[in-house]
Amino acid sequence: MEIACPPGSPISERASHPTEPITVRGKFDLKGLAAYLRLFRSQQFDVVHAHFSPDFTLPAYAARMRRQGLTVMTRHVALQWSSPKAKAYSRLWRHIIPVSHAVERRLLQSGIPASQMTVAKAGLPEPIPRRKRKDARAALWLEPNEFVVGSFGRLVPDKGIDVLIEAMRQVDGVKACIFGHGPYAEDLRTKAAGLKSVMFQGSVADVADAMAAMDVVVIPSTWEEAFPYAALEAMALSRPIVASNIGGLPEMVEDGVNGRLFPPGDASALAAVLNEMKSANREPMGAAGRARYEQEFTIEKMAERIEAVFLAAIGK
């Protein structure tokens, strides 16, 4: 396997063997195209697999020019393509992997044939807390027995953190920890002014410790999340999930089994669910999420799904 990625990128730092340093600065970056052409001239690959824009276009053209093998693209967001873009990508890539059925529906609406797609949901290396739960809570200035919910993600409007803040005005005996940073941070702090039950924790070095310290993980997104890692992390850590019923989230959260769903953008509905979860027996929900993680969403299970797509697409 050869990994082509920008030098200094997270994947280049995590890779267990040297990577091919290729930086793409736009969909029509000639230097990037030349770098891919050099890579594809150096060896013949059975599969060329791309993941993110603008890296969708250049490797596809280079792979065709160098007569490489199967070309596969993974689509990670549940956004519809324009008709011209869908036609171009369906010609450039022999097969497309949507990361959830929500993404698949958007691509079908864009005009991508169902026969050209196979859903392969993501997996996650097991997050392992390094601290005991009581110590992690103490580090976050949380009392041992108070009911605490946490949100994890970039602070942008689409994540629906403002919905969580509004819900916190309608509940008693609940504390919310908001983890992450982003351009919407100051606006959110303004919205939470006067709410002692809302704590902005910023970014944390070890998400596993912080998430394991929560009683419930809240994902209040107002846009169609494709397949958010926060939900996978919560399941792996046996945390019940309260999530918006939108995008790929209903594929991850089974209402009443490993968490609860509420209508996106509905702060009152979220408040009602949080009040219920406060007194509910949450342990079975956490255990159900953990069991589902072990059965479906380990990194090994993800690798099996992607390998199956490759083999089916090349007829093996």
Secondary structure, 3 states (H helix, E strand, C coil): CCCEECCCCHHHHHCCCCCEECCCCCCCCHHHHHHHHHHHHHCCCCEEEECCCCCCHHHHHHHHHCCCCEEEEEECCCCCCCHHHHHHHHHHCCEEEECCHHHHHHHHHHCCCHHHECCCCCCECCCCCCCCHHHHHHHCCCCCCCCEEEEECCCCHHHCHHHHHHHHCCCCCCEEEEECCCCCHHHHHHHCCCCCCEEEEECCCCHHHHHHCCCEEEECCCCCCCCCHHHHHHHHCCCCEEEECCCCHHHCCCECCCEEEECCCCHHHHHHHHHHHHHCCCHHHHHHHHHHHHHHCEHHHHHHHHHHHHHHHCCC
